């Protein structure tokens, strides 16, 4: 068994214990973890604006899976050809823990058990 398989199973176990439901409109549902909000300032036309952002962690899996408690872990693969699916790209909208958010950055290292998304409230 590879070290990735060990880490991937650990990630799934963490999501089974602490995960909240996430989804992509017209796409897969998945378990994820969402961080506490972080207030940042960004420079936009007209001056600085306050922005509330979060980190969302999802498992980097190539197949659907079910959590040990029977919840859907992921209804479809979140990795395709070694990269996060297009629905998790910058600018796309997802729902995480009942909160509608837009992706502003994405981090995935090949072989990692996690895809990490930085998101902001959809209305910002």
Buried (B, 14 or more C-beta within 10 A) or exposed (E): EEEEEEBBBEBBEBBBEEBBBBBBEEBBBBBBBBBEEEEEEEEEEEEEEEBEBBBBBBBBBBEBBBBEEEEBBBBBBBBEEEBBBEBBEEEBEBBBBEBEBBBBEBEBEEEBBBBBBBBBBEEE
